[in-house]
Amino acid sequence: MKKLQLFLTMLTTICALQVCFAQERNETSQPYIKVIDCKNCNEIAISLPNPEYSLSIGYGAHKYSGKLFVQILINEEGNVQSAKSILGHPFFRQIVEKAALKAKFKPTIVSEKLVEVTGIIVYEVNPANLEQLAEEKILKGGIINGKASYLPKPDYPQNAKDFCASGKVEVEVLIDEKGDVISAEAISGDELLRDSAVEAVKKAKFNSTGHLLAKVKGIIVYNFVPEKKCIDVGIVNKKARFIPKPEFPKSCRCSGQVVVQVIINILSGKVTQARAVSGHSLLRISAVNSAKQVIFTPTSININRLIYAKGIIIYNFLPTGNTEF
């Protein structure tokens, strides 16, 4: 009886150890993308969310392992103003930049003033093990608009209408065996149209792949047609009758180029909409305020009911505090 009890105790112990070791193997072999450092920003970090891991990057299961570096600009409120991938595999660029934009930090105070700071978030990629990669079958589908049993039309956002945003938006989509959308991400097209396209694709339904354990990755293409006619006139700095000099932010020891997109009513010569598409965040506000006051020569010519023109104004903020445009 004692021998039987001893045997059962040993068996229970061995089984427990096997479970522990199995759990340890599973934990260490799980794929992930996680934050491992925040250079120049660790001490002020409140939350550094990890990106959502995707077994498939591009058109197949990836085996990449290594580090990814994203440079961030943290504004006075502690929010990430901009995030740009500067080192690491290009397939992960959008994934880590999207995660970095969700990070939150404590505001930084220098000489009793809130200031912007920069930092670099470092991510580590650990791929799935080879067995998992072998089990996960992903088929390349190309452009798959025609394979959808239900493909909703995306909304045309008002902001996009205001800026005459138009053209093709490509959304990369991963579909499971049942024809449901697992993930969708815009990979090209106007920034003002991307979110709308992605939201529409997420509601789509596709025909079953017909393959056991097979997923399909493909591209959905939407073509947005503007409701109002606009002509693209390119850089309009030299075409303006009057461009007010933008105010240089006193609290900003910054310089560089700011590009502002403008919509012009050609009948009045006035700017109806303006938005900065690149440049330092503090300089953008000043540049946009200036662009809204720019005046062009009005025209009475109305070809095919064309009323609006879209172009860009380039401002160069110099370290001296002066501005060129």
N, C-alpha and C positions, 0 to 999 in steps of 0.2 A: 504494500500500500504506500509506504514511504517512498519507494523507488518510483512508483507511478506519479506521486505528487511532485517529486523532484524532476521527473521527465517533463511533466506538464508545465512546471515553472520555467524550465530551460527553453521549452518550445515557445512559450509565451514571450519570453525575453528575446529570443531569436527573431520571432515574427515582428515584435515591436521595433527591433533594430532595423529590420529590413524595410519596414514602413518608413522609419525616419530617414534612412539612406535614400529611399525612393523619393520621398518628399524633397530631400535636399537636392537630388539630381534634377527633379522637375523645376525647382525654384531657380537653380543656377542655369538651366538650359532654356528658360523662358526668354523669348526675344523681347527687347525693349529699346526705347530711346529715352534717356533720362538726363536731367541736369546734374553735372558733377562739379561745376564751379561757376562763379559769377565774378569775374575779374574786375576790381575797382568798385564792386557793388554788393559784395557779400554782406557787409555790415548793415546796409540799408534795405536789404531784401525782405519783403513781407511774404510774398508767395512767388514761387518759380514753377509754374505748372509744366509737367512733362508733356511732350507731344504724343498724340495718339499713334500707337505703333501700327504700321501697315506692313504685312508680310510681302505685299507686292508693290514694287515701285517701278514706274514706267510700264513696261509690258511683260513683266515676269517677276518671279520670286527672286529677291536679291540676297546676296551673301556678304554684303559689305559690312565690315566692322571697323570702327575707328571713332574719331572725334569730329565734332562739327562746331564751328565758332560763329556766333551771331553778334554783330556790333549793334548796340542799342543806344538810343537817346532818351533819357528820362527827363520829363518836364518838371516844372515847379511843383506840381501836385503829386508827383510820384508815379505817374502813369507813363508807359512807354509810348513815346511820340513816333518813333520809327525803329524798324529792325531790318538789318541787312546781313545776309549770310556772306561771310568773308573768307571762310576756309572750310573745306570738307566736300563730300560727294555732292555734285549738283542736283542729283535726284531728290535730295532731302531739303533743298533750299526753301520751298514754300511751306513744308511741314514745320520746320523749326522756326521760321520767321513768324508764322501764325501763332505758334505757342509763345514765342518771346513777346509778342504784342499784348498777351494776356497777363504778363508778369506785373507785379505791384511792388512799389518801393516806398520807403519813408521819404518825405520831402527833405531836400538838402538846403541848409542855411549857411551862407557865407557872408560875413560882415553884416549880420542881421537882415539879410535879404535872401529870399528864395531863389535858387539858381537851378539851371539845367546841368545835368551831369551825363557822362557817357560811361559805358561799361561793355563788357563782352561776356555773354552767356556761353558756357561750354557744355555741349551735349555729348553723350557717349552712345554709340549704336552697337547693340549686340544682336546679331541676326539669329534666326531660328536655326535649330540643328538640322543636319542633312536629312534625317529621317522625316522631320516635319516638312522640309522643303519638298521631299519626294512625294509625300502624301497630298500636298496642296497643289492641285492642278489648275493652272490659269491659262486660258486660251486667249489669243490675240484676235480681237474682232474687227479692228479698223473703225471706220465710220459706221455706226450701227443705228442710225435714225430709222431705217427701214425695218429693223428687227423689233421695234417697239410695238406692242399691242395697244399701249396707251402712252402717249407722249404729250403732256400738257403744254400749252403755249405760255411762255414766261410773261410776266407783267412788264410793262415799260415804265420804269420809275420816273416820277415827275422831275427829279433832279437830272436824270439822263435826258429827258425831253428838253429841259431848259438849256442844256449845254450841247444840244444837237448830237448826242452820242448815238452812233449807229455802227453797222457792220457786223461781221461774224464774231461769235463767241464760241470757243471750243471748250467743252466740258469733258474731262476724263472721268469715266464711270466704271465701277466694278459691280458686276451683277452676279448674284448667287445662282445656285442650281434651279431654284424655283422661278427665277426671272425677276426677283426683287433687287432693288438698288441697295448695295452695301455702303458704298461711298461715292462721292462726286466732288470734283474739284476743277475749277476753271483754270485753264492753262494758257489761254490767249484771249484777246479782246479788250475792249474799253473797260476800265476799272468800274465805271458807273453802271455797267450792264452785267458784270460777272455774278454778283450775288443773286440777282433775279433769275439768271440762267441756271445756276446751281440749285436754287430752291425748286424750280420747275422740274429739273431732272430727277431730284429725290422722290418726286411723286410718280415718276414714270413706272411702267410695267412692261416687262419684256417676255418674249416667248421662252419657255423652258429650254435650257441648253441641251438637254437630252443626253448629257454625259454624266456618269456617276462621279461624284466628288469634283466636278469641274466648274470653275467659275469663268466668267468672260470679262475681259477688260477691253473697252473700246472708247470711241469718241462720239459724243453727241454735238452736232453743230446747229446753232441757232443764228438766224440772220435778222438783225434788228433794223427796221426801216424807219427813219425819222418821220415824225408827224409834220414837222415844218421844214421847209427847204432851207438848207444852209450850204454855202460855198466855202471851202477851206482856202484861206488866203495866206497861210503860212505866217512868217514873222512880220509883224505890223508896226514895229518901232518907228520906221522911217515913213510910214504912211499916215501917221497921226498928225493932226494939226496942233494938238496940245497934250503933253504928258506931264502932269505935276510931279515934282520931285518927292519921292517917298521919305517919310521921317525915319531917321536911323534910331532904332530902339536904344535908349540911354543905358538900360540895364544889360545890354547884350554886347559882349566883346567878341563879336562874330563878324564874318564876312563871307562872300561867295555869291554865286549866281542863283537867282530865283526865276523860275519860269511860270508865267501866269497865262492860263487859257482864258480868252475873252470871247463873248458873243456880242456882235455889233449889229445894231439896227441900221441898215444902210440908208434908210430914208431920213433918219434923224441924225445919224453920225454918232450916236451915243452908245455906250457900253451897257448892255442889259444884264449880263452875268459875267462874273470873274471868279476863278478859282486857281490857287497855286497847285502845281503838279510836281514841283521839286524845289529843293532849297531848305535852308535852316528854318525851323518852326517859327522863331521870333521874327525873322525877316519876312516870312510869308505874309503875315498879317499886314505889315506895312506896304508890301508890294501889291497886295490885293486891294487895299484901300486906295492906293494911287491909281491902279488899273481901272477901277470903277468910275474915276473922274476923267479918264482919257476921252478926248473928242476927235472925231474923224470928219472929213468933209462929206456932208450928206449928198445923196444923189436922188434924182427923181426918176432915174431909169429903173424900171421894174420888169425884168425879163422873166417870163413864166412865173409870175407871182413870187419871185425871189426877194425876200425881205431881209434875211439874216446872213451874216458872214461870221465864220469862226477863225480865230487866229491866235497867235501867242505873242506876248510881250516879254522880253528878257531884261531883267534888272541885274546889274552888277554892283553889289555892295562892297566897297573898298575898305581895307583896314583903316584908312585915314578918316573914315566917317562920311565920305562922299559917295555918291551913287552915279553910275553911268547906265544909260539905256539907249 
